[in-house]
Amino acid sequence: MNADEIARRFGTPAYVYDLTEVRAACRALRDTLPRPHRLYYSLKANPHPVVAGTLAGQGCHAEVSSTGELAAALAAGFPPEHLLMTGPGKTGADIAGALAAGVRRFSAESAADLDRIETAARAAAVTTECLLRINADQPVPGMGLAMTGTASQFGTDLSAVLAAPERFRGRVTGLHLYMGTNIADEDTLLRQYEQSITIAAALGFELSELDLGGGFGAPYSVPGDRYAFPGLRSRLSALLDQHLAGWRHGRPGVSFESGRYLTGTCGRLITRVVDVKTSKGKTYAVLDSGVHHLGGMAGLRRLPRLQPRPHVGTGGDAQPYTLVGPLCTPLDTWAQGVTLPGLAAGDLLEIPNVGAYGLTASLLAFLGHPAPVEVVLDDGEPVHVSRLALHRTEVPVTTPTPTIPAGNNNKTNNNDKTKEYAR
Ligand SMILES: Cc1ncc(COP(=O)(O)O)c(C=O)c1O
C-alpha cells in the first residue's frame, strides 16, 4: 500500500511494517550465519507483538533486557525457554520475575550480577544457564559505536576475568560478547568475531554457549536495501573450526543476536506536512511527526541521517527544507537543508527503513501527542492496526517496596516505615 492509501485509511503519522520483509530479512541473516547457530531477536529494536511474533514463527529465540521486553516476548509467542535476559541493571526482583515466568538463561554483566542470578535461582530452586558478558580489552578497529573494548558499563573486563578465572569457572555456562551495533561491512564483523572467539578459546572455560553478539547493520531512515555479507558464513566457520573445534556439534553452541537487521528494512513512517514557512531565509516544513516518534535517541548521537521520500502532492521547484516536528522545542528537528520538491501543507513524506529503533526508541511521552498508528502489512494487505497508548496506573501509597535495600530507611530514624517495608 502506498503512502496515500495508508494515510487515507488510517491517518498520519503512521508506521507501516511489512511482514514479508521481516521474513526475508530473517532468511537472509540465517543464510549468512554459520550452521548450526541460534539467533536471538533483540526486542529493543521493535517489540511490536506481530513483528516479534513473526520472528518467533521463524524459529528465532529472543533477547530481552527488561521486564517489559520479557512480557512483550512472551505475549508475542516466544516460549520462556527461548529467552535470554540481558542488561547491566537487572535487579533481584527483575531476575526473580523472569525465573517465575520460566526464563532460565541470563547474561551476567558482572560478578555481582552473577551472584544475584545465582541467589534468585537458589531461592526459586531452579537451575539457570549464565553467560558471562565480557568487555574485551581492545576495541575492534573500524567499529562505529563501540560498546566494549573501552571503559563501559557493559560486561566484565577481560583482564579482571583473566586475573581471577576461578571466580567464574564452573559457575558460568557460556560467554556473551556484544561489541557494537550497525556494522555495515563484513571485514569489521569478522574482526569482532575473531576477537571474541580468541577470547573464548583463551579462557578455556567449558562452554555450552558462545553468544557472539551481532552488530549486523541495516540502512536507517535513508533509502537502501539490506546489506549483504556474502563471505561471512564461510570465513566465520573457518575461524570457529580453527579455535573451537567442537562448535559444529554444539560444544559450544554458537549464537547471535540481531534487532536492526531483522526489522530495520521492514518499516517506514508516513507523515504529513502541517505547515510550510520561511524564517530569516530558511524554509521550514512542520510535520505531524517528530523526535517523539523517530529519532528520540538524538541526545545519544543517534539522530538518523534522515532522507525522506516525498510523496503525493509535491511538485513545486526543489529547495532545501528544515524538517521539524510539532513539539515545542528546537530539538524537534529531524534534518536541515534537505532538498525536496516544493512542499505544501497536506503533502505526505515517507521515511524509509525505520522498522528498528523507531517508535519505542523515541520520546513518546513528551508533550502528550497521540502515538502514530502502526499498520502491519502481510502480502501487501493490512493484517493488524493498532496504536500505543501510555496510561498512568495508581500505586497504593502503602504498597511495600521489595526492592528497597534493607537498612536504607534507618538513616532518618523512621523505624516504623522500615517495619512496614519489611512486612
Ligand atoms: C546486548 C545487545 N544485544 C543486541 C543488541 C541489538 O543490536 P542490533 O539491533 O544492532 O542488532 C544490542 C543493541 O544495543 C545489545 O546491546
The ligand as a Gaussian input file, in Angstrom:
#p B3LYP/6-31G(d) Opt

LIG

0 1
 C       23.458000      -6.814000      24.145000
 C       22.779000      -6.376000      22.884000
 N       22.287000      -7.310000      22.070000
 C       21.666000      -6.973000      20.921000
 C       21.507000      -5.653000      20.547000
 C       20.787000      -5.343000      19.273000
 O       21.590000      -4.688000      18.351000
 P       21.157000      -4.514000      16.855000
 O       19.771000      -4.006000      16.853000
 O       22.113000      -3.524000      16.292000
 O       21.233000      -5.834000      16.173000
 C       22.021000      -4.632000      21.370000
 C       21.876000      -3.230000      20.983000
 O       22.375000      -2.306000      21.553000
 C       22.665000      -5.006000      22.580000
 O       23.141000      -4.081000      23.402000

